[in-house]
């Protein structure tokens, strides 16, 4: 059986592998395909696709949108879309501008909390990568403000913490519609990470399905067996396909490996076929 990974990050956002290195590592891991789903950027896709030419692995164009829903970060993964579409790239720039505003506010809050940090400091450390909260955590760790990455989220920048700033104006509905307009497959990423009550999660899923959501990331590195079963059931009753991904970040998430997550993740290629079939079938209606 062929296996895949539909949720992977490079150093163009908050991963540590280059797009080309991911191609080689995917081959080493025996994957038939992987989706490069960096946060709010498609910058690494051309490199990954070039690196895969003539090699036994398929690179699926992807992205992970960070959006805001009722004060919470909600992530939408887009798969298999036309990332060179001009309208898509124009809207993506607007989304990135929203992230920049958020990062400016987060820097101010971190300064107020006693962490010396400037925009220029972040540029020197991380360059043109799309900064996420993981970048702030890495900076705090490198500068000795925290003992490990998780402490940054527990004390400073996790949802509801003193330095947390929600995204502004970008909604999951907008992200879903944008992916669909570019011919892609929108998926609700790691649904249990939002800590929504079951009925509230179901309500969100149903709302997003009306906007064009096609998949739910039921197979995920941190899901226990019963949690995966619950998400598979939610997908089934909501009329969605399941998706799956490790959420690989390289050394930024050392416990999670490409393709296999914490060691036992298996995502058959059939899942990608079902997602594509749902997209193609829906587009004919």
ChimeraX attribute file (.defattr): number of C-alpha atoms within 10 A of each C-alpha:
attribute: neighborCount
match mode: 1-to-1
recipient: residues
	/A:1	7
	/A:2	12
	/A:3	20
	/A:4	28
	/A:5	31
	/A:6	30
	/A:7	29
	/A:8	26
	/A:9	28
	/A:10	26
	/A:11	19
	/A:12	25
	/A:13	26
	/A:14	24
	/A:15	23
	/A:16	18
	/A:17	19
	/A:18	17
	/A:19	27
	/A:20	19
	/A:21	14
	/A:22	25
	/A:23	28
	/A:24	17
	/A:25	15
	/A:26	23
	/A:27	18
	/A:28	9
	/A:29	15
	/A:30	15
	/A:31	23
	/A:32	18
	/A:33	24
	/A:34	27
	/A:35	24
	/A:36	30
	/A:37	29
	/A:38	29
	/A:39	26
	/A:40	24
	/A:41	22
	/A:42	20
	/A:43	17
	/A:44	21
	/A:45	25
	/A:46	16
	/A:47	13
	/A:48	24
	/A:49	18
	/A:50	14
	/A:51	18
	/A:52	21
	/A:53	12
	/A:54	8
	/A:55	11
	/A:56	14
	/A:57	20
	/A:58	20
	/A:59	24
	/A:60	20
	/A:61	24
	/A:62	32
	/A:63	29
	/A:64	26
	/A:65	30
	/A:66	24
	/A:67	25
	/A:68	18
	/A:69	17
	/A:70	8
	/A:71	13
	/A:72	17
	/A:73	19
	/A:74	20
	/A:75	24
	/A:76	31
	/A:77	30
	/A:78	32
	/A:79	28
	/A:80	21
	/A:81	21
	/A:82	17
	/A:83	23
	/A:84	12
	/A:85	12
	/A:86	11
	/A:87	13
	/A:88	16
	/A:89	17
	/A:90	10
	/A:91	14
	/A:92	18
	/A:93	14
	/A:94	13
	/A:95	23
	/A:96	19
	/A:97	13
	/A:98	16
	/A:99	22
	/A:100	16
	/A:101	13
	/A:102	17
	/A:103	21
	/A:104	13
	/A:105	16
	/A:106	21
	/A:107	21
	/A:108	16
	/A:109	18
	/A:110	20
	/A:111	14
	/A:112	12
	/A:113	12
	/A:114	9
	/A:115	14
	/A:116	14
	/A:117	16
	/A:118	14
	/A:119	11
	/A:120	10
	/A:121	12
	/A:122	17
	/A:123	12
	/A:124	10
	/A:125	12
	/A:126	19
	/A:127	12
	/A:128	12
	/A:129	20
	/A:130	19
	/A:131	21
	/A:132	17
	/A:133	17
	/A:134	19
	/A:135	20
	/A:136	23
	/A:137	22
	/A:138	20
	/A:139	20
	/A:140	21
	/A:141	17
	/A:142	13
	/A:143	12
	/A:144	10
	/A:145	15
	/A:146	16
	/A:147	11
	/A:148	14
	/A:149	19
	/A:150	16
	/A:151	16
	/A:152	23
	/A:153	19
	/A:154	12
	/A:155	15
	/A:156	20
	/A:157	22
	/A:158	16
	/A:159	17
	/A:160	15
	/A:161	13
	/A:162	15
	/A:163	22
	/A:164	21
	/A:165	23
	/A:166	21
	/A:167	22
	/A:168	16
	/A:169	13
	/A:170	18
	/A:171	20
	/A:172	25
	/A:173	20
	/A:174	18
	/A:175	28
	/A:176	26
	/A:177	19
	/A:178	22
	/A:179	27
	/A:180	22
	/A:181	16
	/A:182	20
	/A:183	19
	/A:184	25
	/A:185	26
	/A:186	33
	/A:187	30
	/A:188	26
	/A:189	27
	/A:190	26
	/A:191	21
	/A:192	19
	/A:193	12
	/A:194	14
	/A:195	10
	/A:196	13
	/A:197	10
	/A:198	12
	/A:199	9
	/A:200	11
	/A:201	16
	/A:202	16
	/A:203	13
	/A:204	17
	/A:205	22
	/A:206	18
	/A:207	14
	/A:208	21
	/A:209	20
	/A:210	12
	/A:211	18
	/A:212	22
	/A:213	28
	/A:214	28
	/A:215	28
	/A:216	26
	/A:217	24
	/A:218	26
	/A:219	27
	/A:220	27
	/A:221	25
	/A:222	17
	/A:223	19
	/A:224	11
	/A:225	9
	/A:226	9
	/A:227	15
	/A:228	18
	/A:229	14
	/A:230	16
	/A:231	20
	/A:232	20
	/A:233	15
	/A:234	20
	/A:235	22
	/A:236	13
	/A:237	11
	/A:238	17
	/A:239	14
	/A:240	21
	/A:241	24
	/A:242	23
	/A:243	28
	/A:244	26
	/A:245	26
	/A:246	27
	/A:247	26
	/A:248	30
	/A:249	23
	/A:250	21
	/A:251	12
	/A:252	17
	/A:253	15
	/A:254	11
	/A:255	13
	/A:256	20
	/A:257	20
	/A:258	26
	/A:259	30
	/A:260	21
	/A:261	21
	/A:262	16
	/A:263	13
	/A:264	9
	/A:265	22
	/A:266	19
	/A:267	23
	/A:268	18
	/A:269	18
	/A:270	13
	/A:271	17
	/A:272	25
	/A:273	11
	/A:274	15
	/A:275	23
	/A:276	18
	/A:277	13
	/A:278	16
	/A:279	22
	/A:280	14
	/A:281	10
	/A:282	11
	/A:283	10
	/A:284	6
	/A:285	5
